Amino acid sequence: MQPISIQVVGGSLGGLTAACLLRDDGHDVTVYERSSRELEERGAGIGFLSATAKYLVDRAGLDVGEISVATDHIRYLHRDGSVAHDQAHRYYFSSWNTVYRRLLNCFDVDRYRLGHELVDFSQTEASVTSTFANGEHATSDLLVAADGIGSMTRARLQPEAQRSFAGYVAWRGMVPESELPREIVEQLGDAITYFVYANSHILVYPIPNIAGSVDPGDRLINFVWYRNYLDGGDLDDLLTDRDGVRRDLSVPPGAMSRRHEAEARATANARLPTVIAAVVEATEDLFIQSIHDIEVNAMAFGRIALLGDAAFSVRPHAAAGTAKAADDGWALAAALRREPSLEAALATWETSQLALGQSLLARTRDVGGRSQVTSTWVPGDPDLIFGLHRPGD
Ligand SMILES: Cc1cc2nc3c(=O)[nH]c(=O)nc-3n(C[C@H](O)[C@H](O)[C@H](O)COP(=O)(O)OP(=O)(O)OC[C@H]3O[C@@H](n4cnc5c(N)ncnc54)[C@H](O)[C@@H]3O)c2cc1C
């Protein structure tokens, strides 16, 4: 296909990866991001699968070791802190912030338009037009909607694809290694460390710091702790911040209700191994993200393509959300290169990416259920290995 004009709505990891790839193929690409400032604040850790790293490694020529921390063990602890299971396995961990900054450096700054919240769109046979909250409009051949879990494009195009609460929330936090006792950093710094107990689990791993440094001593220790809440009043109460505002999906650092923050710290001390509880305790500001499943049955709608969490939002247990978003971008670029028309490209792309989203959603639902519902999560089970297409891949 000849190069076309493309607007990408949503400038996070999914949107930026797609934008860079499509720009590399000669398309005329502009990104429109709702946030009025560069997305600086999100320093939380991510399991860094190869699809997420692929653009930065293959196209930008970075070494994976510059942008992530490698760990060589999967380790499970008993409540008393002794090792329940240890297996050699290499994972890479990065942070949202580190990957975002590197991707943004690869894109043209004047084509990354902050402060552009999509509020309306329409399409004809020849083009698609977006309207932004600031009153501007953009018209192009293709709109790639990478507007995340709360996607307004999905809400308009697939109103039946409602999010469904998984029954649990991720409590999260990060602590500089320099603020933890040396023996704790030594125990947690070379592994992903799990503790599994009734209807819950927590995982801890090292990540780059906010500035992107991966040097030992500079890094952060990151945790993700899955805890169950009833939908309705229980969840409403948790998502109500310290100023009494009911947040939609998450409560950011510094805004958690002090009552819930105190309860989480007390529960960590009561239920978690001391080495992990110490990380929770040392975290300045805990924050939460509620976990939801979202499944679409179409990703291409005329001249509009839904990508990443704007299409499927999956539970984090495969550490593959950003990898899926990146894979959607790689597959879209390949389809546009290969197929004779936009219509044909979107049709082949949609077939492969729907299958990917469906299989990842099913796998992550199963893994989450084993931990949070049936308590049948067995350390060492190969099904629990992170991966986009299947465990380990
Ligand atoms: C607890 C937890 C742990 C996770 N762990 C991992 C992990 O280990 N590894 C991993 O790969 N993934 C992980 N994920 C998943 C990952 O965070 C998401 O899958 C990923 O961020 C999706 O990227 P995206 O670009 O599709 O959407 P998002 O990152 O949500 O970005 C959407 C963007 O669109 C913008 N936007 C929204 N609406 C509009 C609008 N109307 N107009 C313009 N812009 C708009 C937003 O401001 C935002 O920048 C985790 C998620 C959670 C909740």
The ligand as a Tripos MOL2 file, in Angstrom:
@<TRIPOS>MOLECULE
LIG
   53    58     1     0     0
SMALL
NO_CHARGES

@<TRIPOS>ATOM
      1 C1         -1.5670   -3.6120   38.1310 C.3       1 LIG1
      2 C2         -1.1050   -3.6210   36.7090 C.ar      1 LIG1
      3 C3          0.1130   -4.2170   36.4020 C.ar      1 LIG1
      4 C4          0.5450   -4.2640   35.0720 C.ar      1 LIG1
      5 N1          1.7320   -4.8740   34.7980 N.ar      1 LIG1
      6 C5          2.1590   -4.9450   33.5170 C.ar      1 LIG1
      7 C6          3.3900   -5.5820   33.2090 C.ar      1 LIG1
      8 O1          4.0940   -6.0860   34.0970 O.2       1 LIG1
      9 N2          3.7830   -5.6180   31.9050 N.ar      1 LIG1
     10 C7          3.0140   -5.0840   30.9110 C.ar      1 LIG1
     11 O2          3.4240   -5.1250   29.7490 O.2       1 LIG1
     12 N3          1.8360   -4.4930   31.1670 N.ar      1 LIG1
     13 C8          1.3800   -4.4140   32.4490 C.ar      1 LIG1
     14 N4          0.1880   -3.8090   32.7200 N.ar      1 LIG1
     15 C9         -0.6840   -3.4100   31.6000 C.3       1 LIG1
     16 C10        -0.2750   -2.1320   30.9480 C.3       1 LIG1
     17 O3         -0.1750   -1.0870   31.9010 O.3       1 LIG1
     18 C11        -1.3150   -1.7420   29.8870 C.3       1 LIG1
     19 O4         -1.6800   -2.8650   29.1430 O.3       1 LIG1
     20 C12        -0.7290   -0.7060   28.9530 C.3       1 LIG1
     21 O5         -0.4590    0.4910   29.6630 O.3       1 LIG1
     22 C13        -1.6790   -0.4010   27.8040 C.3       1 LIG1
     23 O6         -1.0730    0.5660   26.9720 O.3       1 LIG1
     24 P1         -1.9580    1.4530   26.0190 P.3       1 LIG1
     25 O7         -1.0020    2.3580   25.3170 O.co2     1 LIG1
     26 O8         -2.8650    0.5840   25.2190 O.co2     1 LIG1
     27 O9         -2.9270    2.2790   26.9770 O.3       1 LIG1
     28 P2         -2.5880    3.3250   28.1520 P.3       1 LIG1
     29 O10        -1.2340    3.1170   28.6860 O.co2     1 LIG1
     30 O11        -3.7290    3.2590   29.1010 O.co2     1 LIG1
     31 O12        -2.5890    4.7240   27.4270 O.3       1 LIG1
     32 C14        -3.7390    5.3580   26.9430 C.3       1 LIG1
     33 C15        -3.3670    6.7800   26.6090 C.3       1 LIG1
     34 O13        -4.4490    7.4070   25.9470 O.3       1 LIG1
     35 C16        -4.6540    8.6930   26.5020 C.3       1 LIG1
     36 N5         -6.0690    9.0130   26.2970 N.ar      1 LIG1
     37 C17        -7.1430    8.4370   26.9000 C.ar      1 LIG1
     38 N6         -8.2780    8.9450   26.4250 N.ar      1 LIG1
     39 C18        -7.9390    9.8750   25.4960 C.ar      1 LIG1
     40 C19        -8.6820   10.7460   24.6690 C.ar      1 LIG1
     41 N7        -10.0340   10.7690   24.7020 N.pl3     1 LIG1
     42 N8         -8.0120   11.5670   23.8250 N.ar      1 LIG1
     43 C20        -6.6400   11.5400   23.7770 C.ar      1 LIG1
     44 N9         -5.8860   10.7320   24.5560 N.ar      1 LIG1
     45 C21        -6.5320    9.9110   25.4080 C.ar      1 LIG1
     46 C22        -4.2560    8.5600   27.9620 C.3       1 LIG1
     47 O14        -3.9360    9.7980   28.5580 O.3       1 LIG1
     48 C23        -3.0680    7.6260   27.8500 C.3       1 LIG1
     49 O15        -1.8540    8.3250   27.6630 O.3       1 LIG1
     50 C24        -0.2590   -3.7220   34.0320 C.ar      1 LIG1
     51 C25        -1.4770   -3.1110   34.3450 C.ar      1 LIG1
     52 C26        -1.9010   -3.0550   35.6740 C.ar      1 LIG1
     53 C27        -3.2310   -2.3960   35.9820 C.3       1 LIG1
@<TRIPOS>BOND
     1     1     2 1
     2     2     3 ar
     3     2    52 ar
     4     3     4 ar
     5     4     5 ar
     6     4    50 ar
     7     5     6 ar
     8     6     7 ar
     9     6    13 1
    10     7     8 2
    11     7     9 ar
    12     9    10 ar
    13    10    11 2
    14    10    12 ar
    15    12    13 ar
    16    13    14 ar
    17    14    15 1
    18    14    50 ar
    19    15    16 1
    20    16    17 1
    21    16    18 1
    22    18    19 1
    23    18    20 1
    24    20    21 1
    25    20    22 1
    26    22    23 1
    27    23    24 1
    28    24    25 2
    29    24    26 1
    30    24    27 1
    31    27    28 1
    32    28    29 2
    33    28    30 1
    34    28    31 1
    35    31    32 1
    36    32    33 1
    37    33    34 1
    38    33    48 1
    39    34    35 1
    40    35    36 1
    41    35    46 1
    42    36    37 ar
    43    36    45 ar
    44    37    38 ar
    45    38    39 ar
    46    39    40 ar
    47    39    45 ar
    48    40    41 1
    49    40    42 ar
    50    42    43 ar
    51    43    44 ar
    52    44    45 ar
    53    46    47 1
    54    46    48 1
    55    48    49 1
    56    50    51 ar
    57    51    52 ar
    58    52    53 1
@<TRIPOS>SUBSTRUCTURE
     1 LIG1         1 GROUP 0 **** ****
